[in-house]
Amino acid sequence: MALLDSPRLVAMFNAISNAMSADKDRLCALDGVIGDADRGIAMELGFNAVRQALSQIDVSATEPTAVFNLAAKSFLNAVGASSGPLYATAFMRAGVAVKSKQQLSDSDIVAVMQAMAKGIQDRGKAEPGEKTMIDVRHPASPAIGTAFSAGHSLVECLDAALSAAKEGAEATKGMTATKGRAARLGERSLGHMDPGAASAVSIIAAMQASLID
């Protein structure tokens, strides 16, 4: 696959922004059952801010690390809820993973996906099974790594990550929330997909679609 440069990385963030706008109502509906009904609004707001910030730079003269760092800062400034620090950390970790590189190889993209997952887990202090986006990020990260180590193409690796992410999100329906506002519901959160997990799937799907286009 062709190396990923900063213009394509910006296009990836634009694709995520589009996906969040398209998914806003569904995410708000999911959040309305076990949260504040604003998940979709926050995600659209955050990624629109990222899109706006990235549109102001000379992308051809900007390294991928700087793109990730600007995305982190813009998202954090726009979203005050818990998802702000989580995704800001994810993008900052991604930037560290590809520091000083002008173009990203397939292995770099795998490293980015894994660094984002680790950053979210480290910042949020969540573990699998607690009905959060970690139940999507945690299985997607080893899935893409295992596929890459087995010699699969990046397309196949991203497919593996997305498949694992979808399964993880579906599994949250059978979990009792123990983190965030949904934890107040206890067993009443059973049977409902976690909105953070749902939005994480949409983000991974947008990344996958844009990176293999």
C-alpha positions in Angstrom: 0.0 0.0 0.0 1.2 3.6 -0.7 2.7 5.4 2.2 0.4 7.7 4.2 1.4 11.3 4.2 -0.1 14.3 6.1 -2.6 15.3 3.4 -4.1 11.8 3.5 -4.0 11.9 7.3 -6.0 15.1 7.2 -8.4 13.4 4.8 -8.8 10.7 7.4 -9.8 13.1 10.1 -12.3 14.7 7.6 -13.8 11.3 7.0 -14.2 10.8 10.8 -15.8 14.2 11.1 -18.3 13.3 8.3 -19.0 10.0 10.0 -19.7 11.6 13.4 -22.2 14.1 11.7 -23.9 11.2 10.0 -24.1 9.2 13.2 -25.0 12.0 15.6 -28.7 11.1 16.0 -28.1 7.4 16.6 -25.3 8.1 19.1 -27.6 10.6 21.0 -30.4 8.1 21.0 -28.1 5.4 22.5 -26.8 7.9 25.1 -30.3 9.0 25.9 -31.0 5.5 27.3 -28.1 5.3 29.7 -26.5 8.8 29.7 -27.1 12.5 28.9 -28.2 12.0 25.2 -25.3 14.2 24.0 -22.7 11.7 22.8 -23.4 12.4 19.2 -23.4 16.2 19.7 -20.0 16.0 21.5 -18.4 13.8 18.9 -19.6 15.9 16.0 -18.5 19.1 17.8 -15.0 17.7 18.6 -14.3 16.4 15.1 -15.7 19.4 13.4 -13.2 21.4 15.5 -10.4 19.1 14.4 -11.5 19.6 10.7 -11.5 23.3 11.1 -8.1 23.5 12.8 -6.5 21.2 10.2 -7.9 23.2 7.3 -5.8 26.2 8.5 -2.4 24.6 8.2 0.0 24.1 5.3 -0.5 20.4 5.3 2.2 19.7 2.8 4.8 21.2 5.2 3.4 19.5 8.3 4.6 16.2 9.7 2.0 13.5 10.7 3.0 14.0 14.4 2.0 17.7 14.2 -1.3 16.7 12.5 -2.1 14.3 15.4 -1.1 16.9 18.0 -3.2 19.6 16.5 -6.1 17.2 16.3 -5.6 16.4 20.0 -5.5 20.1 21.0 -8.5 21.0 18.9 -10.7 18.1 20.2 -9.8 18.8 23.8 -10.6 22.5 23.4 -14.0 21.7 21.9 -15.2 18.9 24.1 -15.3 19.4 27.8 -16.8 16.0 28.7 -14.8 12.9 29.5 -14.3 12.0 25.8 -12.3 15.2 25.3 -9.2 14.1 27.3 -9.6 10.5 26.2 -9.4 11.2 22.5 -6.8 14.0 23.0 -4.6 11.4 24.7 -5.3 8.9 21.9 -4.1 11.4 19.2 -1.1 12.5 21.2 0.0 8.9 21.7 -0.5 8.3 17.9 1.7 11.3 17.3 4.4 9.9 19.5 4.2 6.6 17.7 5.2 8.2 14.4 7.5 10.9 15.6 9.8 12.4 13.0 8.3 10.5 10.2 7.2 12.2 7.0 5.2 9.3 5.7 3.6 6.4 7.4 4.1 2.8 6.4 1.6 0.0 7.0 3.4 -0.9 10.3 3.1 2.7 11.3 -0.6 2.7 10.8 -0.9 -0.4 12.9 1.2 1.3 15.6 -1.1 4.4 15.4 -4.2 2.2 16.0 -2.6 0.5 18.9 -1.2 3.7 20.4 -4.6 5.3 20.3 -6.2 2.3 22.1 -3.5 2.3 24.8 -3.8 6.0 25.3 -7.5 5.8 25.8 -7.2 3.0 28.3 -4.4 4.6 30.2 -6.2 7.9 30.5 -9.6 6.5 31.3 -8.4 3.7 33.7 -11.1 1.4 32.3 -10.8 -2.3 31.8 -12.6 -4.6 29.4 -16.0 -5.6 30.6 -16.9 -2.3 32.2 -19.2 -1.2 29.3 -17.0 1.6 27.8 -15.2 2.3 24.5 -12.4 0.1 25.8 -14.6 -2.9 25.0 -14.1 -1.8 21.4 -10.6 -0.5 21.5 -9.1 -3.4 23.5 -10.1 -6.2 21.1 -9.5 -4.1 17.9 -5.9 -3.4 18.9 -4.6 -7.0 19.2 -6.7 -7.9 16.2 -4.9 -5.5 13.9 -1.5 -6.5 15.4 -2.1 -10.2 15.1 -3.2 -9.9 11.5 -0.2 -7.7 10.6 2.2 -10.1 12.3 0.7 -13.0 10.3 1.6 -11.1 7.1 -1.8 -9.9 6.1 -2.3 -6.8 4.0 -3.2 -3.5 5.6 -6.7 -3.8 4.2 -7.1 -7.2 5.9 -5.6 -5.9 9.1 -8.0 -3.0 9.2 -10.9 -5.4 8.4 -9.8 -7.5 11.4 -9.7 -4.5 13.7 -13.2 -3.3 12.5 -14.7 -6.8 12.9 -13.3 -7.1 16.4 -14.6 -3.6 17.2 -18.1 -4.4 16.1 -18.1 -7.6 18.2 -16.9 -5.6 21.2 -19.6 -3.0 20.8 -22.3 -5.6 20.5 -21.0 -7.3 23.6 -21.5 -4.2 25.7 -25.2 -4.9 25.6 -24.7 -7.7 28.0 -22.6 -5.7 30.4 -23.5 -3.7 33.5 -22.0 -0.2 33.4 -19.4 0.6 36.1 -17.9 3.7 34.7 -19.3 7.2 33.9 -22.9 8.3 34.2 -24.3 5.0 33.0 -22.9 3.4 36.2 -25.7 5.0 38.1 -28.2 2.8 36.4 -26.6 -0.4 37.5 -28.4 -3.4 36.0 -30.8 -1.2 34.2 -27.9 -0.5 31.7 -28.1 -4.1 30.6 -29.4 -4.7 27.1 -28.2 -1.4 25.8 -25.1 -0.7 23.7 -22.6 1.7 25.2 -22.7 4.9 23.2 -18.9 5.4 23.6 -18.3 1.9 22.2 -20.7 2.7 19.3 -18.9 5.9 18.4 -15.6 4.1 18.6 -16.8 1.7 16.0 -17.8 4.5 13.8 -14.4 6.2 14.1 -12.6 2.9 13.3 -14.8 2.3 10.3 -14.2 5.8 9.0 -10.4 5.4 9.5 -10.5 2.0 7.7 -12.5 3.4 4.8 -10.3 6.4 4.3 -7.0 4.6 4.7 -7.7 1.9 2.2 -9.4 4.2 -0.4 
